[in-house]
Each structure stands twice: as structure tokens, then as C-alpha cells.
Amino acid sequence: MMLKIKCPKCDVEGSLSLIEPSYRGPYKCWKCRALFTLNIENNVVKSCKPLSEAEFERKQKIESLKTKLKRR
Ligand SMILES: [Zn+2]
């Protein structure tokens, strides 16, 4: 499922592929490279908060760990 995400900073639309209708995690705008924490519930964006680069990387590491664990 592809969901359109509108960047709150530059108003450019990007897309995010979702495995589940709910998602809570990092999102990076392809245009202005701004980082956000997305909170999606039932394919609806509930919140989109700015995120620092360090925090983004930390969250991405956690996400990749989770997917690694799921594959096993
Ligand atoms: Zn942007």
C-alpha cells in the first residue's frame, strides 16, 4: 500500500510504502531532506513531527533490526 505523504516543510508530496495500515517511524522528504516522525493510523497521517538527524538514524537502526528479526 502506497501512501502519499505531504512534507510539512516544503509541501512536496512523497510516497511511503506501508506493510500495515498503521505506521510509526521515521520519514525523510526526498526534496528538502527534512526528517519527520510519522504516526499513521488506518492509512491516515495522524501526526508528522520534525526529527533531528541523530534521532532519525537511531530509529532507522531499530527499524532495520526489527525487519531482520522478522525474516528469521
Ligand atoms: Zn520537504
N, CA, C, O and the ligand as a Tripos MOL2 file, in Angstrom:
@<TRIPOS>MOLECULE
protein
  289   287    73     0     0
PROTEIN
NO_CHARGES

@<TRIPOS>ATOM
      1 N           0.8530   -1.1890    0.0000 N.3       1 MET1
      2 CA          0.0000    0.0000    0.0000 C.3       1 MET1
      3 C           0.8890    1.2400    0.0000 C.2       1 MET1
      4 O           1.7470    1.4050    0.8670 O.2       1 MET1
      5 N           0.6710    2.1080   -0.9860 N.am      2 MET2
      6 CA          1.4550    3.3340   -1.0690 C.3       2 MET2
      7 C           0.6250    4.4950   -0.5250 C.2       2 MET2
      8 O          -0.5280    4.6990   -0.9040 O.2       2 MET2
      9 N           1.2420    5.2300    0.3600 N.am      3 LEU3
     10 CA          0.5440    6.3490    0.9690 C.3       3 LEU3
     11 C           1.2670    7.6420    0.6000 C.2       3 LEU3
     12 O           2.4950    7.7190    0.6390 O.2       3 LEU3
     13 N           0.4820    8.6490    0.2430 N.am      4 LYS4
     14 CA          1.0620    9.9550   -0.0910 C.3       4 LYS4
     15 C           1.3320   10.7260    1.1860 C.2       4 LYS4
     16 O           0.4590   10.8810    2.0400 O.2       4 LYS4
     17 N           2.5590   11.2060    1.2960 N.am      5 ILE5
     18 CA          2.9320   12.0000    2.4570 C.3       5 ILE5
     19 C           3.3060   13.3970    1.9830 C.2       5 ILE5
     20 O           4.1840   13.5710    1.1370 O.2       5 ILE5
     21 N           2.6260   14.3840    2.5410 N.am      6 LYS6
     22 CA          2.9440   15.7540    2.1700 C.3       6 LYS6
     23 C           3.9150   16.3250    3.1950 C.2       6 LYS6
     24 O           3.6480   16.3240    4.3960 O.2       6 LYS6
     25 N           5.0330   16.8060    2.7010 N.am      7 CYS7
     26 CA          6.0520   17.3590    3.5820 C.3       7 CYS7
     27 C           5.5540   18.6670    4.2000 C.2       7 CYS7
     28 O           5.2010   19.5970    3.4750 O.2       7 CYS7
     29 N           5.5240   18.7470    5.5380 N.am      8 PRO8
     30 CA          5.0360   19.9780    6.1780 C.3       8 PRO8
     31 C           5.9720   21.1650    5.9620 C.2       8 PRO8
     32 O           5.5860   22.3200    6.1440 O.2       8 PRO8
     33 N           7.2000   20.8620    5.5740 N.am      9 LYS9
     34 CA          8.1960   21.9190    5.4290 C.3       9 LYS9
     35 C           8.1600   22.5640    4.0350 C.2       9 LYS9
     36 O           8.1670   23.7890    3.9140 O.2       9 LYS9
     37 N           8.1230   21.7310    2.9860 N.am     10 CYS10
     38 CA          8.1890   22.2910    1.6310 C.3      10 CYS10
     39 C           6.9500   21.9780    0.7840 C.2      10 CYS10
     40 O           6.8800   22.3670   -0.3820 O.2      10 CYS10
     41 N           5.9670   21.2700    1.3750 N.am     11 ASP11
     42 CA          4.6960   20.9710    0.6910 C.3      11 ASP11
     43 C           4.8110   20.0310   -0.5080 C.2      11 ASP11
     44 O           3.8810   19.9260   -1.3080 O.2      11 ASP11
     45 N           5.9370   19.3570   -0.6300 N.am     12 VAL12
     46 CA          6.1090   18.4250   -1.7360 C.3      12 VAL12
     47 C           5.5890   17.0510   -1.3140 C.2      12 VAL12
     48 O           5.8230   16.5970   -0.1940 O.2      12 VAL12
     49 N           4.8760   16.4010   -2.2410 N.am     13 GLU13
     50 CA          4.3140   15.0980   -1.9310 C.3      13 GLU13
     51 C           5.3080   13.9780   -2.1990 C.2      13 GLU13
     52 O           5.9220   13.9110   -3.2640 O.2      13 GLU13
     53 N           5.4500   13.1200   -1.2310 N.am     14 GLY14
     54 CA          6.2740   11.9400   -1.4080 C.3      14 GLY14
     55 C           5.4070   10.7330   -1.1430 C.2      14 GLY14
     56 O           4.2490   10.8750   -0.7510 O.2      14 GLY14
     57 N           5.9490    9.5450   -1.3510 N.am     15 SER15
     58 CA          5.1590    8.3610   -1.0680 C.3      15 SER15
     59 C           5.9050    7.4170   -0.1430 C.2      15 SER15
     60 O           7.1340    7.3550   -0.1280 O.2      15 SER15
     61 N           5.1280    6.6980    0.6110 N.am     16 LEU16
     62 CA          5.6720    5.7620    1.5830 C.3      16 LEU16
     63 C           4.9440    4.4360    1.3980 C.2      16 LEU16
     64 O           3.7140    4.3900    1.3680 O.2      16 LEU16
     65 N           5.7060    3.3690    1.2740 N.am     17 SER17
     66 CA          5.0610    2.0660    1.1320 C.3      17 SER17
     67 C           4.8300    1.4640    2.5090 C.2      17 SER17
     68 O           5.7500    1.3320    3.3160 O.2      17 SER17
     69 N           3.5920    1.1080    2.7490 N.am     18 LEU18
     70 CA          3.2140    0.5730    4.0510 C.3      18 LEU18
     71 C           2.9110   -0.9110    3.9660 C.2      18 LEU18
     72 O           2.2550   -1.3790    3.0350 O.2      18 LEU18
     73 N           3.3990   -1.6340    4.9470 N.am     19 ILE19
     74 CA          3.1060   -3.0650    5.0320 C.3      19 ILE19
     75 C           1.8030   -3.2400    5.8150 C.2      19 ILE19
     76 O           0.9780   -4.1060    5.5230 O.2      19 ILE19
     77 N           1.6600   -2.3780    6.8220 N.am     20 GLU20
     78 CA          0.4660   -2.4220    7.6600 C.3      20 GLU20
     79 C          -0.2390   -1.0680    7.5900 C.2      20 GLU20
     80 O           0.4050   -0.0660    7.2780 O.2      20 GLU20
     81 N          -1.5560   -1.0100    7.8750 N.am     21 PRO21
     82 CA         -2.2660    0.2870    7.8110 C.3      21 PRO21
     83 C          -1.8110    1.2830    8.8610 C.2      21 PRO21
     84 O          -2.1240    2.4700    8.7720 O.2      21 PRO21
     85 N          -1.0730    0.8040    9.8600 N.am     22 SER22
     86 CA         -0.5560    1.7050   10.8780 C.3      22 SER22
     87 C           0.9660    1.7120   10.8420 C.2      22 SER22
     88 O           1.6040    0.6740   10.6660 O.2      22 SER22
     89 N           1.5320    2.8990   11.0110 N.am     23 TYR23
     90 CA          2.9790    3.0320   10.9760 C.3      23 TYR23
     91 C           3.4110    4.1490   11.9060 C.2      23 TYR23
     92 O           2.7950    5.2140   11.9470 O.2      23 TYR23
     93 N           4.4720    3.8950   12.6500 N.am     24 ARG24
     94 CA          5.0520    4.9230   13.4950 C.3      24 ARG24
     95 C           6.5550    4.8360   13.3120 C.2      24 ARG24
     96 O           7.2020    3.8920   13.7670 O.2      24 ARG24
     97 N           7.0930    5.8290   12.6420 N.am     25 GLY25
     98 CA          8.5210    5.7590   12.3830 C.3      25 GLY25
     99 C           9.0190    6.9360   11.5820 C.2      25 GLY25
    100 O           8.2850    7.8910   11.3270 O.2      25 GLY25
    101 N          10.2740    6.8580   11.1900 N.am     26 PRO26
    102 CA         10.8840    7.9930   10.5000 C.3      26 PRO26
    103 C          10.4740    8.1130    9.0370 C.2      26 PRO26
    104 O          10.1900    7.1170    8.3710 O.2      26 PRO26
    105 N          10.4480    9.3380    8.5580 N.am     27 TYR27
    106 CA         10.1870    9.6250    7.1540 C.3      27 TYR27
    107 C          11.1100   10.7520    6.7110 C.2      27 TYR27
    108 O          11.3030   11.7310    7.4310 O.2      27 TYR27
    109 N          11.6740   10.6010    5.5240 N.am     28 LYS28
    110 CA         12.5710   11.6310    5.0100 C.3      28 LYS28
    111 C          12.0180   12.1770    3.7060 C.2      28 LYS28
    112 O          11.6990   11.4260    2.7850 O.2      28 LYS28
    113 N          11.9100   13.5050    3.6440 N.am     29 CYS29
    114 CA         11.4280   14.1540    2.4300 C.3      29 CYS29
    115 C          12.5000   14.0560    1.3480 C.2      29 CYS29
    116 O          13.6630   14.3830    1.5840 O.2      29 CYS29
    117 N          12.1000   13.6020    0.1580 N.am     30 TRP30
    118 CA         13.0700   13.4300   -0.9290 C.3      30 TRP30
    119 C          13.5450   14.7710   -1.4820 C.2      30 TRP30
    120 O          14.6220   14.8570   -2.0710 O.2      30 TRP30
    121 N          12.7350   15.8220   -1.2890 N.am     31 LYS31
    122 CA         13.0540   17.1230   -1.8620 C.3      31 LYS31
    123 C          13.9450   17.9560   -0.9470 C.2      31 LYS31
    124 O          15.0650   18.3070   -1.3180 O.2      31 LYS31
    125 N          13.4500   18.2710    0.2410 N.am     32 CYS32
    126 CA         14.2050   19.1720    1.1260 C.3      32 CYS32
    127 C          15.0190   18.4120    2.1730 C.2      32 CYS32
    128 O          15.7340   19.0200    2.9700 O.2      32 CYS32
    129 N          14.9090   17.0850    2.1680 N.am     33 ARG33
    130 CA         15.6590   16.2170    3.0680 C.3      33 ARG33
    131 C          15.3460   16.4390    4.5490 C.2      33 ARG33
    132 O          16.1430   16.0980    5.4240 O.2      33 ARG33
    133 N          14.1780   17.0120    4.8090 N.am     34 ALA34
    134 CA         13.7500   17.1890    6.1900 C.3      34 ALA34
    135 C          13.3130   15.8450    6.7660 C.2      34 ALA34
    136 O          12.7630   14.9980    6.0620 O.2      34 ALA34
    137 N          13.5630   15.6750    8.0280 N.am     35 LEU35
    138 CA         13.2230   14.4150    8.6920 C.3      35 LEU35
    139 C          12.0230   14.5930    9.6080 C.2      35 LEU35
    140 O          11.8790   15.6040   10.2950 O.2      35 LEU35
    141 N          11.1690   13.5810    9.5950 N.am     36 PHE36
    142 CA          9.9580   13.6430   10.4150 C.3      36 PHE36
    143 C           9.6760   12.3040   11.0820 C.2      36 PHE36
    144 O          10.1010   11.2440   10.6220 O.2      36 PHE36
    145 N           8.9470   12.3980   12.1750 N.am     37 THR37
    146 CA          8.4110   11.1890   12.7870 C.3      37 THR37
    147 C           6.9550   11.1040   12.3890 C.2      37 THR37
    148 O           6.1520   11.9720   12.7300 O.2      37 THR37
    149 N           6.6230   10.0490   11.6610 N.am     38 LEU38
    150 CA          5.2600    9.8750   11.1850 C.3      38 LEU38
    151 C           4.4770    8.9700   12.1090 C.2      38 LEU38
    152 O           4.9930    7.9910   12.6490 O.2      38 LEU38
    153 N           3.2240    9.3250   12.2740 N.am     39 ASN39
    154 CA          2.3090    8.4730   13.0210 C.3      39 ASN39
    155 C           1.0810    8.2550   12.1470 C.2      39 ASN39
    156 O           0.2460    9.1460   11.9900 O.2      39 ASN39
    157 N           0.9880    7.0550   11.5830 N.am     40 ILE40
    158 CA         -0.1190    6.7430   10.6800 C.3      40 ILE40
    159 C          -1.0270    5.6960   11.3040 C.2      40 ILE40
    160 O          -0.5730    4.6590   11.7880 O.2      40 ILE40
    161 N          -2.3000    5.9890   11.2820 N.am     41 GLU41
    162 CA         -3.2850    5.0400   11.7870 C.3      41 GLU41
    163 C          -4.3540    4.8240   10.7240 C.2      41 GLU41
    164 O          -4.9660    5.7810   10.2500 O.2      41 GLU41
    165 N          -4.5760    3.5760   10.3540 N.am     42 ASN42
    166 CA         -5.5550    3.2170    9.3090 C.3      42 ASN42
    167 C          -5.3720    4.0420    8.0310 C.2      42 ASN42
    168 O          -6.3290    4.5760    7.4700 O.2      42 ASN42
    169 N          -4.1140    4.1280    7.5900 N.am     43 ASN43
    170 CA         -3.7610    4.8410    6.3520 C.3      43 ASN43
    171 C          -4.0110    6.3460    6.4020 C.2      43 ASN43
    172 O          -4.0770    6.9990    5.3610 O.2      43 ASN43
    173 N          -4.1470    6.8890    7.5890 N.am     44 VAL44
    174 CA         -4.3340    8.3280    7.7430 C.3      44 VAL44
    175 C          -3.1860    8.8790    8.5870 C.2      44 VAL44
    176 O          -2.8740    8.3510    9.6540 O.2      44 VAL44
    177 N          -2.5640    9.9470    8.0930 N.am     45 VAL45
    178 CA         -1.4610   10.5520    8.8370 C.3      45 VAL45
    179 C          -2.0290   11.3260   10.0230 C.2      45 VAL45
    180 O          -2.7380   12.3190    9.8630 O.2      45 VAL45
    181 N          -1.6950   10.8370   11.2190 N.am     46 LYS46
    182 CA         -2.1980   11.4780   12.4280 C.3      46 LYS46
    183 C          -1.2740   12.6060   12.8620 C.2      46 LYS46
    184 O          -1.7300   13.6590   13.3060 O.2      46 LYS46
    185 N           0.0160   12.3790   12.7320 N.am     47 SER47
    186 CA          0.9550   13.4280   13.0840 C.3      47 SER47
    187 C           2.2430   13.2930   12.2900 C.2      47 SER47
    188 O           2.6050   12.2050   11.8400 O.2      47 SER47
    189 N           2.9220   14.4090   12.1290 N.am     48 CYS48
    190 CA          4.1680   14.4510   11.3840 C.3      48 CYS48
    191 C           5.0620   15.4800   12.0640 C.2      48 CYS48
    192 O           4.9490   16.6800   11.8170 O.2      48 CYS48
    193 N           5.9470   14.9950   12.9180 N.am     49 LYS49
    194 CA          6.7630   15.9140   13.7170 C.3      49 LYS49
    195 C           8.2010   15.9530   13.2220 C.2      49 LYS49
    196 O           8.7520   14.9240   12.8330 O.2      49 LYS49
    197 N           8.8100   17.1290   13.2350 N.am     50 PRO50
    198 CA         10.2090   17.2350   12.8210 C.3      50 PRO50
    199 C          11.1120   16.3880   13.7080 C.2      50 PRO50
    200 O          10.8610   16.2140   14.9000 O.2      50 PRO50
    201 N          12.1680   15.8670   13.0940 N.am     51 LEU51
    202 CA         13.0540   14.9360   13.7880 C.3      51 LEU51
    203 C          14.5000   15.3410   13.5190 C.2      51 LEU51
    204 O          14.8370   15.7840   12.4210 O.2      51 LEU51
    205 N          15.3340   15.1870   14.5140 N.am     52 SER52
    206 CA         16.7510   15.5110   14.3290 C.3      52 SER52
    207 C          17.4510   14.3610   13.6080 C.2      52 SER52
    208 O          16.9920   13.2200   13.6580 O.2      52 SER52
    209 N          18.5450   14.6620   12.9500 N.am     53 GLU53
    210 CA         19.2690   13.6600   12.1560 C.3      53 GLU53
    211 C          19.7460   12.4750   13.0090 C.2      53 GLU53
    212 O          19.6480   11.3210   12.5910 O.2      53 GLU53
    213 N          20.2510   12.7700   14.1820 N.am     54 ALA54
    214 CA         20.7540   11.7130   15.0690 C.3      54 ALA54
    215 C          19.6310   10.7710   15.4850 C.2      54 ALA54
    216 O          19.7960    9.5520   15.5330 O.2      54 ALA54
    217 N          18.4910   11.3710   15.7820 N.am     55 GLU55
    218 CA         17.3450   10.5760   16.2040 C.3      55 GLU55
    219 C          16.8270    9.7250   15.0470 C.2      55 GLU55
    220 O          16.4220    8.5790   15.2390 O.2      55 GLU55
    221 N          16.8450   10.3000   13.8470 N.am     56 PHE56
    222 CA         16.4070    9.5920   12.6520 C.3      56 PHE56
    223 C          17.2510    8.3450   12.4220 C.2      56 PHE56
    224 O          16.7220    7.2610   12.1750 O.2      56 PHE56
    225 N          18.5540    8.5080   12.5040 N.am     57 GLU57
    226 CA         19.4590    7.3740   12.2890 C.3      57 GLU57
    227 C          19.2640    6.2920   13.3350 C.2      57 GLU57
    228 O          19.3120    5.0980   13.0390 O.2      57 GLU57
    229 N          19.0440    6.7330   14.5590 N.am     58 ARG58
    230 CA         18.8170    5.7870   15.6440 C.3      58 ARG58
    231 C          17.5440    4.9730   15.3870 C.2      58 ARG58
    232 O          17.5190    3.7580   15.5840 O.2      58 ARG58
    233 N          16.4940    5.6630   14.9450 N.am     59 LYS59
    234 CA         15.2260    4.9860   14.6810 C.3      59 LYS59
    235 C          15.3200    4.0470   13.4830 C.2      59 LYS59
    236 O          14.7150    2.9750   13.4680 O.2      59 LYS59
    237 N          16.0910    4.4700   12.4750 N.am     60 GLN60
    238 CA         16.2610    3.6180   11.2980 C.3      60 GLN60
    239 C          16.9760    2.3260   11.6650 C.2      60 GLN60
    240 O          16.6570    1.2580   11.1420 O.2      60 GLN60
    241 N          17.9320    2.4320   12.5560 N.am     61 LYS61
    242 CA         18.6610    1.2430   13.0110 C.3      61 LYS61
    243 C          17.7170    0.2800   13.7100 C.2      61 LYS61
    244 O          17.7860   -0.9320   13.5090 O.2      61 LYS61
    245 N          16.8410    0.8270   14.5260 N.am     62 ILE62
    246 CA         15.8640   -0.0010   15.2340 C.3      62 ILE62
    247 C          14.9400   -0.6760   14.2280 C.2      62 ILE62
    248 O          14.6340   -1.8620   14.3550 O.2      62 ILE62
    249 N          14.4920    0.0880   13.2200 N.am     63 GLU63
    250 CA         13.5990   -0.4660   12.2030 C.3      63 GLU63
    251 C          14.2580   -1.6030   11.4230 C.2      63 GLU63
    252 O          13.6370   -2.6330   11.1640 O.2      63 GLU63
    253 N          15.5380   -1.4000   11.0480 N.am     64 SER64
    254 CA         16.2160   -2.4410   10.2800 C.3      64 SER64
    255 C          16.4500   -3.6840   11.1350 C.2      64 SER64
    256 O          16.4390   -4.8070   10.6330 O.2      64 SER64
    257 N          16.6570   -3.4700   12.4100 N.am     65 LEU65
    258 CA         16.7920   -4.6040   13.3260 C.3      65 LEU65
    259 C          15.5000   -5.3980   13.3960 C.2      65 LEU65
    260 O          15.4990   -6.6280   13.4090 O.2      65 LEU65
    261 N          14.4110   -4.6620   13.4390 N.am     66 LYS66
    262 CA         13.0890   -5.3080   13.5240 C.3      66 LYS66
    263 C          12.8180   -6.1620   12.2940 C.2      66 LYS66
    264 O          12.3290   -7.2850   12.4170 O.2      66 LYS66
    265 N          13.1300   -5.6450   11.1100 N.am     67 THR67
    266 CA         12.8760   -6.4030    9.8950 C.3      67 THR67
    267 C          13.7810   -7.6310    9.8180 C.2      67 THR67
    268 O          13.3810   -8.6830    9.3180 O.2      67 THR67
    269 N          15.0010   -7.4810   10.3200 N.am     68 LYS68
    270 CA         15.9180   -8.6190   10.3480 C.3      68 LYS68
    271 C          15.3630   -9.7370   11.2340 C.2      68 LYS68
    272 O          15.4420  -10.9220   10.9100 O.2      68 LYS68
    273 N          14.8090   -9.3150   12.3450 N.am     69 LEU69
    274 CA         14.2580  -10.2920   13.2750 C.3      69 LEU69
    275 C          13.0230  -10.9870   12.6860 C.2      69 LEU69
    276 O          12.7950  -12.1760   12.9090 O.2      69 LEU69
    277 N          12.2320  -10.2100   11.9270 N.am     70 LYS70
    278 CA         11.0200  -10.7730   11.3360 C.3      70 LYS70
    279 C          11.3430  -11.8340   10.2790 C.2      70 LYS70
    280 O          10.6250  -12.8220   10.1240 O.2      70 LYS70
    281 N          12.4450  -11.5980    9.5560 N.am     71 ARG71
    282 CA         12.8100  -12.5200    8.4820 C.3      71 ARG71
    283 C          13.2280  -13.8870    9.0040 C.2      71 ARG71
    284 O          13.0820  -14.8970    8.3160 O.2      71 ARG71
    285 N          13.7470  -13.9090   10.2240 N.am     72 ARG72
    286 CA         14.2240  -15.1800   10.7720 C.3      72 ARG72
    287 C          13.1180  -16.0590   11.2970 C.2      72 ARG72
    288 O          13.3810  -17.1570   11.7860 O.2      72 ARG72
    289 ZN         10.2070   18.6210    2.1160 Zn       73 ZN73
@<TRIPOS>BOND
     1     1     2 1
     2     2     3 1
     3     3     4 2
     4     3     5 am
     5     5     6 1
     6     6     7 1
     7     7     8 2
     8     7     9 am
     9     9    10 1
    10    10    11 1
    11    11    12 2
    12    11    13 am
    13    13    14 1
    14    14    15 1
    15    15    16 2
    16    15    17 am
    17    17    18 1
    18    18    19 1
    19    19    20 2
    20    19    21 am
    21    21    22 1
    22    22    23 1
    23    23    24 2
    24    23    25 am
    25    25    26 1
    26    26    27 1
    27    27    28 2
    28    27    29 am
    29    29    30 1
    30    30    31 1
    31    31    32 2
    32    31    33 am
    33    33    34 1
    34    34    35 1
    35    35    36 2
    36    35    37 am
    37    37    38 1
    38    38    39 1
    39    39    40 2
    40    39    41 am
    41    41    42 1
    42    42    43 1
    43    43    44 2
    44    43    45 am
    45    45    46 1
    46    46    47 1
    47    47    48 2
    48    47    49 am
    49    49    50 1
    50    50    51 1
    51    51    52 2
    52    51    53 am
    53    53    54 1
    54    54    55 1
    55    55    56 2
    56    55    57 am
    57    57    58 1
    58    58    59 1
    59    59    60 2
    60    59    61 am
    61    61    62 1
    62    62    63 1
    63    63    64 2
    64    63    65 am
    65    65    66 1
    66    66    67 1
    67    67    68 2
    68    67    69 am
    69    69    70 1
    70    70    71 1
    71    71    72 2
    72    71    73 am
    73    73    74 1
    74    74    75 1
    75    75    76 2
    76    75    77 am
    77    77    78 1
    78    78    79 1
    79    79    80 2
    80    79    81 am
    81    81    82 1
    82    82    83 1
    83    83    84 2
    84    83    85 am
    85    85    86 1
    86    86    87 1
    87    87    88 2
    88    87    89 am
    89    89    90 1
    90    90    91 1
    91    91    92 2
    92    91    93 am
    93    93    94 1
    94    94    95 1
    95    95    96 2
    96    95    97 am
    97    97    98 1
    98    98    99 1
    99    99   100 2
   100    99   101 am
   101   101   102 1
   102   102   103 1
   103   103   104 2
   104   103   105 am
   105   105   106 1
   106   106   107 1
   107   107   108 2
   108   107   109 am
   109   109   110 1
   110   110   111 1
   111   111   112 2
   112   111   113 am
   113   113   114 1
   114   114   115 1
   115   115   116 2
   116   115   117 am
   117   117   118 1
   118   118   119 1
   119   119   120 2
   120   119   121 am
   121   121   122 1
   122   122   123 1
   123   123   124 2
   124   123   125 am
   125   125   126 1
   126   126   127 1
   127   127   128 2
   128   127   129 am
   129   129   130 1
   130   130   131 1
   131   131   132 2
   132   131   133 am
   133   133   134 1
   134   134   135 1
   135   135   136 2
   136   135   137 am
   137   137   138 1
   138   138   139 1
   139   139   140 2
   140   139   141 am
   141   141   142 1
   142   142   143 1
   143   143   144 2
   144   143   145 am
   145   145   146 1
   146   146   147 1
   147   147   148 2
   148   147   149 am
   149   149   150 1
   150   150   151 1
   151   151   152 2
   152   151   153 am
   153   153   154 1
   154   154   155 1
   155   155   156 2
   156   155   157 am
   157   157   158 1
   158   158   159 1
   159   159   160 2
   160   159   161 am
   161   161   162 1
   162   162   163 1
   163   163   164 2
   164   163   165 am
   165   165   166 1
   166   166   167 1
   167   167   168 2
   168   167   169 am
   169   169   170 1
   170   170   171 1
   171   171   172 2
   172   171   173 am
   173   173   174 1
   174   174   175 1
   175   175   176 2
   176   175   177 am
   177   177   178 1
   178   178   179 1
   179   179   180 2
   180   179   181 am
   181   181   182 1
   182   182   183 1
   183   183   184 2
   184   183   185 am
   185   185   186 1
   186   186   187 1
   187   187   188 2
   188   187   189 am
   189   189   190 1
   190   190   191 1
   191   191   192 2
   192   191   193 am
   193   193   194 1
   194   194   195 1
   195   195   196 2
   196   195   197 am
   197   197   198 1
   198   198   199 1
   199   199   200 2
   200   199   201 am
   201   201   202 1
   202   202   203 1
   203   203   204 2
   204   203   205 am
   205   205   206 1
   206   206   207 1
   207   207   208 2
   208   207   209 am
   209   209   210 1
   210   210   211 1
   211   211   212 2
   212   211   213 am
   213   213   214 1
   214   214   215 1
   215   215   216 2
   216   215   217 am
   217   217   218 1
   218   218   219 1
   219   219   220 2
   220   219   221 am
   221   221   222 1
   222   222   223 1
   223   223   224 2
   224   223   225 am
   225   225   226 1
   226   226   227 1
   227   227   228 2
   228   227   229 am
   229   229   230 1
   230   230   231 1
   231   231   232 2
   232   231   233 am
   233   233   234 1
   234   234   235 1
   235   235   236 2
   236   235   237 am
   237   237   238 1
   238   238   239 1
   239   239   240 2
   240   239   241 am
   241   241   242 1
   242   242   243 1
   243   243   244 2
   244   243   245 am
   245   245   246 1
   246   246   247 1
   247   247   248 2
   248   247   249 am
   249   249   250 1
   250   250   251 1
   251   251   252 2
   252   251   253 am
   253   253   254 1
   254   254   255 1
   255   255   256 2
   256   255   257 am
   257   257   258 1
   258   258   259 1
   259   259   260 2
   260   259   261 am
   261   261   262 1
   262   262   263 1
   263   263   264 2
   264   263   265 am
   265   265   266 1
   266   266   267 1
   267   267   268 2
   268   267   269 am
   269   269   270 1
   270   270   271 1
   271   271   272 2
   272   271   273 am
   273   273   274 1
   274   274   275 1
   275   275   276 2
   276   275   277 am
   277   277   278 1
   278   278   279 1
   279   279   280 2
   280   279   281 am
   281   281   282 1
   282   282   283 1
   283   283   284 2
   284   283   285 am
   285   285   286 1
   286   286   287 1
   287   287   288 2
@<TRIPOS>SUBSTRUCTURE
     1 MET1         2 RESIDUE 1 A MET
     2 MET2         6 RESIDUE 1 A MET
     3 LEU3        10 RESIDUE 1 A LEU
     4 LYS4        14 RESIDUE 1 A LYS
     5 ILE5        18 RESIDUE 1 A ILE
     6 LYS6        22 RESIDUE 1 A LYS
     7 CYS7        26 RESIDUE 1 A CYS
     8 PRO8        30 RESIDUE 1 A PRO
     9 LYS9        34 RESIDUE 1 A LYS
    10 CYS10       38 RESIDUE 1 A CYS
    11 ASP11       42 RESIDUE 1 A ASP
    12 VAL12       46 RESIDUE 1 A VAL
    13 GLU13       50 RESIDUE 1 A GLU
    14 GLY14       54 RESIDUE 1 A GLY
    15 SER15       58 RESIDUE 1 A SER
    16 LEU16       62 RESIDUE 1 A LEU
    17 SER17       66 RESIDUE 1 A SER
    18 LEU18       70 RESIDUE 1 A LEU
    19 ILE19       74 RESIDUE 1 A ILE
    20 GLU20       78 RESIDUE 1 A GLU
    21 PRO21       82 RESIDUE 1 A PRO
    22 SER22       86 RESIDUE 1 A SER
    23 TYR23       90 RESIDUE 1 A TYR
    24 ARG24       94 RESIDUE 1 A ARG
    25 GLY25       98 RESIDUE 1 A GLY
    26 PRO26      102 RESIDUE 1 A PRO
    27 TYR27      106 RESIDUE 1 A TYR
    28 LYS28      110 RESIDUE 1 A LYS
    29 CYS29      114 RESIDUE 1 A CYS
    30 TRP30      118 RESIDUE 1 A TRP
    31 LYS31      122 RESIDUE 1 A LYS
    32 CYS32      126 RESIDUE 1 A CYS
    33 ARG33      130 RESIDUE 1 A ARG
    34 ALA34      134 RESIDUE 1 A ALA
    35 LEU35      138 RESIDUE 1 A LEU
    36 PHE36      142 RESIDUE 1 A PHE
    37 THR37      146 RESIDUE 1 A THR
    38 LEU38      150 RESIDUE 1 A LEU
    39 ASN39      154 RESIDUE 1 A ASN
    40 ILE40      158 RESIDUE 1 A ILE
    41 GLU41      162 RESIDUE 1 A GLU
    42 ASN42      166 RESIDUE 1 A ASN
    43 ASN43      170 RESIDUE 1 A ASN
    44 VAL44      174 RESIDUE 1 A VAL
    45 VAL45      178 RESIDUE 1 A VAL
    46 LYS46      182 RESIDUE 1 A LYS
    47 SER47      186 RESIDUE 1 A SER
    48 CYS48      190 RESIDUE 1 A CYS
    49 LYS49      194 RESIDUE 1 A LYS
    50 PRO50      198 RESIDUE 1 A PRO
    51 LEU51      202 RESIDUE 1 A LEU
    52 SER52      206 RESIDUE 1 A SER
    53 GLU53      210 RESIDUE 1 A GLU
    54 ALA54      214 RESIDUE 1 A ALA
    55 GLU55      218 RESIDUE 1 A GLU
    56 PHE56      222 RESIDUE 1 A PHE
    57 GLU57      226 RESIDUE 1 A GLU
    58 ARG58      230 RESIDUE 1 A ARG
    59 LYS59      234 RESIDUE 1 A LYS
    60 GLN60      238 RESIDUE 1 A GLN
    61 LYS61      242 RESIDUE 1 A LYS
    62 ILE62      246 RESIDUE 1 A ILE
    63 GLU63      250 RESIDUE 1 A GLU
    64 SER64      254 RESIDUE 1 A SER
    65 LEU65      258 RESIDUE 1 A LEU
    66 LYS66      262 RESIDUE 1 A LYS
    67 THR67      266 RESIDUE 1 A THR
    68 LYS68      270 RESIDUE 1 A LYS
    69 LEU69      274 RESIDUE 1 A LEU
    70 LYS70      278 RESIDUE 1 A LYS
    71 ARG71      282 RESIDUE 1 A ARG
    72 ARG72      286 RESIDUE 1 A ARG
    73 ZN73       289 GROUP 0 **** ****
